[in-house]
Amino acid sequence: MPAAPEAPVLPRLAVSVIMLRRDADDPVVFIQNRAHTMDFAAGMVVFPGGRVDGKDYVTARKPELSRVAERHASAWQKSAISDGGARSTREMSAILLAAALREVEEETGASLTAGELTPWANWVTPSGMPKRFDTYFYLTQPAPSLDPRHQTTEASSSHWSSVRSILTEADDGALQLMPPTRHLLEELVGLDPDDKQFRSGRPIEPVWAMLPGRPVL
């Protein structure tokens, strides 16, 4: 008998937070160099973040998250969390916020507030991959007093770095970037720091690919 087809791998909810600063006209971001021992994105340069955890569903009930999630729901209206599931997009937005705040604090020691996070992008690992993630990216411009640091075992180092230098090193083969990371970094180079998008967000279309090459929209 032919083997039964394997069930498709469903993408897991995940979040990633782009912490942005400006050094003169040069955008600077807080990045992590993933440990080579990791089973996903080993050796890659990434932003702080990770999978949504069960505790995030509880934290999401806090009023301060619910209020911000009300605003974020419209940004995520075309994303996978708006597929008509049991929870509303507003409820899912609160869960994503809870996960983003938790991951940043766990991995960098920095305490952000929900109001400091702006929905920025949604990328989904394509079908056929052994591990899949439905990842929600946030942008934040934290206060200069905020001092994120390296405190995660999932990365070998964490630090602030110029966006242009990251892209140059990637072009030279000195470091590796996943397609979403590279795409988002390239966007930051050309964006005006006074652009209202940095605070109010922008229309978000899910990108259904994380493979090398051109994104699949």
C-alpha positions as CSV (number, residue, x, y, z in Angstrom):
1,M,0.0,0.0,0.0
2,P,1.3,3.5,-0.7
3,A,2.3,5.5,2.4
4,A,-0.3,7.9,3.7
5,P,0.5,11.5,2.9
6,E,2.1,13.4,5.7
7,A,-0.1,16.0,7.3
8,P,1.0,19.5,6.4
9,V,3.0,21.4,9.0
10,L,0.9,24.2,10.4
11,P,2.7,27.5,11.0
12,R,3.2,28.4,14.7
13,L,2.5,32.0,15.8
14,A,5.6,34.0,16.5
15,V,6.6,37.6,17.0
16,S,9.8,39.7,16.3
17,V,10.6,43.2,17.5
18,I,12.7,45.7,15.5
19,M,14.2,48.1,18.0
20,L,15.4,51.1,16.0
21,R,17.6,54.0,16.9
22,R,19.2,56.7,14.8
23,D,23.0,57.5,14.7
24,A,23.0,60.8,12.7
25,D,21.2,59.7,9.5
26,D,22.1,56.1,9.9
27,P,19.5,53.7,11.3
28,V,20.8,51.4,14.0
29,V,19.0,48.2,15.2
30,F,19.4,45.8,18.0
31,I,20.2,42.3,16.6
32,Q,21.0,38.9,17.8
33,N,23.5,36.4,16.2
34,R,21.7,33.1,16.5
35,A,23.7,30.2,18.0
36,H,24.9,27.6,15.5
37,T,23.4,24.9,17.7
38,M,19.8,26.1,17.2
39,D,17.6,23.9,15.1
40,F,16.0,26.9,13.4
41,A,17.8,29.8,11.8
42,A,21.1,28.6,13.2
43,G,23.9,31.2,12.7
44,M,21.5,33.8,11.3
45,V,21.2,37.5,12.3
46,V,17.7,38.1,13.7
47,F,15.7,40.6,15.8
48,P,14.6,39.7,19.3
49,G,11.5,37.5,19.4
50,G,10.1,34.0,19.4
51,R,7.1,31.8,19.5
52,V,3.8,32.7,21.2
53,D,3.6,30.9,24.6
54,G,0.6,29.7,26.5
55,K,1.2,32.4,29.2
56,D,0.7,35.1,26.6
57,Y,-3.0,34.1,26.3
58,V,-3.4,35.0,30.0
59,T,-1.4,38.2,29.9
60,A,-3.4,39.4,26.9
61,R,-6.4,39.9,29.1
62,K,-4.7,42.9,30.8
63,P,-6.7,46.1,30.1
64,E,-3.6,48.0,28.9
65,L,-2.9,45.4,26.2
66,S,-6.6,45.2,25.2
67,R,-6.8,48.9,24.6
68,V,-3.7,48.9,22.3
69,A,-4.9,45.7,20.6
70,E,-8.0,47.5,19.5
71,R,-5.9,49.9,17.5
72,H,-3.6,47.2,16.1
73,A,-6.5,45.0,14.9
74,S,-7.0,47.1,11.8
75,A,-3.3,46.7,10.9
76,W,-3.5,42.9,11.0
77,Q,-6.9,42.6,9.3
78,K,-5.4,40.9,6.2
79,S,-3.1,38.6,8.2
80,A,-3.5,35.0,9.1
81,I,-4.9,35.8,12.6
82,S,-7.9,37.3,10.8
83,D,-9.0,34.0,9.2
84,G,-12.3,33.8,11.1
85,G,-11.0,31.6,13.9
86,A,-12.6,31.3,17.4
87,R,-10.8,34.5,18.6
88,S,-11.3,37.9,17.2
89,T,-8.5,39.8,15.5
90,R,-8.5,42.2,18.5
91,E,-8.0,39.3,20.9
92,M,-5.3,37.8,18.8
93,S,-3.6,41.2,18.6
94,A,-3.5,41.4,22.4
95,I,-1.9,37.9,22.5
96,L,0.8,38.9,20.0
97,L,1.5,42.1,22.0
98,A,1.9,40.0,25.2
99,A,4.3,37.7,23.4
100,A,6.3,40.6,21.9
101,L,6.7,42.3,25.3
102,R,7.6,39.0,27.0
103,E,10.2,38.0,24.4
104,V,12.0,41.4,24.4
105,E,12.2,41.4,28.2
106,E,13.4,37.7,28.4
107,E,16.0,38.1,25.7
108,T,17.3,41.6,26.3
109,G,16.1,42.7,29.7
110,A,14.4,45.7,28.2
111,S,10.9,46.5,29.4
112,L,8.7,48.1,26.7
113,T,5.1,49.1,26.9
114,A,2.4,47.9,24.5
115,G,1.9,51.5,23.2
116,E,5.6,51.6,22.0
117,L,5.0,48.8,19.5
118,T,3.9,49.5,16.0
119,P,2.6,46.6,13.7
120,W,5.1,46.5,10.8
121,A,5.0,43.2,8.8
122,N,3.7,39.7,8.7
123,W,5.7,36.9,7.1
124,V,4.8,33.2,6.9
125,T,7.1,30.2,6.2
126,P,6.0,28.5,3.0
127,S,4.4,25.1,3.0
128,G,6.6,22.1,2.6
129,M,9.1,23.3,5.3
130,P,9.8,21.1,8.4
131,K,9.2,24.1,10.6
132,R,6.8,26.9,9.8
133,F,6.1,30.2,11.5
134,D,3.4,32.9,11.1
135,T,5.6,35.8,12.3
136,Y,4.3,39.2,13.3
137,F,7.0,42.0,13.2
138,Y,6.7,45.1,15.3
139,L,8.7,48.3,15.1
140,T,9.7,50.4,18.1
141,Q,11.9,53.4,18.7
142,P,12.7,53.0,22.4
143,A,13.9,55.8,24.6
144,P,17.6,56.4,24.8
145,S,17.5,55.4,28.4
146,L,16.4,51.9,27.5
147,D,19.5,49.6,27.5
148,P,18.8,46.2,25.9
149,R,21.6,43.6,26.5
150,H,22.5,40.1,25.6
151,Q,20.9,37.6,27.9
152,T,19.6,34.7,25.8
153,T,21.1,31.3,25.2
154,E,19.5,31.2,21.8
155,A,22.1,33.7,20.5
156,S,25.9,33.9,20.8
157,S,25.7,37.7,21.0
158,S,23.3,40.6,20.9
159,H,24.2,44.2,20.2
160,W,23.2,47.5,18.4
161,S,24.5,47.6,14.8
162,S,24.2,49.9,11.8
163,V,21.6,48.7,9.3
164,R,23.9,49.6,6.4
165,S,26.8,47.7,8.0
166,I,24.6,44.6,8.5
167,L,23.6,44.7,4.8
168,T,27.2,45.2,3.7
169,E,28.5,42.3,5.8
170,A,25.7,40.1,4.4
171,D,26.7,41.0,0.8
172,D,30.3,40.1,1.7
173,G,29.2,36.8,3.1
174,A,30.4,37.7,6.6
175,L,26.9,37.1,8.1
176,Q,23.7,35.5,7.1
177,L,20.2,37.0,6.9
178,M,16.9,35.4,6.4
179,P,14.8,36.9,3.6
180,P,12.4,38.7,6.0
181,T,15.2,40.2,8.0
182,R,17.0,41.5,4.9
183,H,13.8,42.9,3.3
184,L,12.9,44.8,6.5
185,L,16.4,46.1,7.0
186,E,16.5,47.4,3.4
187,E,13.2,49.2,4.1
188,L,14.6,50.9,7.1
189,V,17.5,52.4,5.1
190,G,15.1,54.4,2.9
191,L,12.6,55.5,5.5
192,D,12.4,59.0,6.9
193,P,12.6,58.8,10.8
194,D,9.9,61.5,10.9
195,D,7.6,59.5,8.7
196,K,4.2,59.0,10.5
197,Q,4.5,55.3,9.7
198,F,6.9,54.9,12.5
199,R,4.2,55.8,15.0
200,S,0.9,55.0,13.3
201,G,1.8,51.9,11.3
202,R,1.1,51.1,7.7
203,P,-1.2,48.7,5.7
204,I,0.2,45.2,6.1
205,E,0.0,42.5,3.5
206,P,1.1,39.0,4.6
207,V,4.2,37.7,2.8
208,W,3.9,34.0,2.3
209,A,7.5,33.0,1.9
210,M,10.7,32.9,4.0
211,L,12.9,31.2,1.3
212,P,15.9,32.7,-0.5
213,G,14.8,34.7,-3.5
214,R,11.9,36.9,-4.2
215,P,9.2,37.1,-1.6
216,V,5.8,35.5,-2.6
217,L,3.1,38.0,-1.9
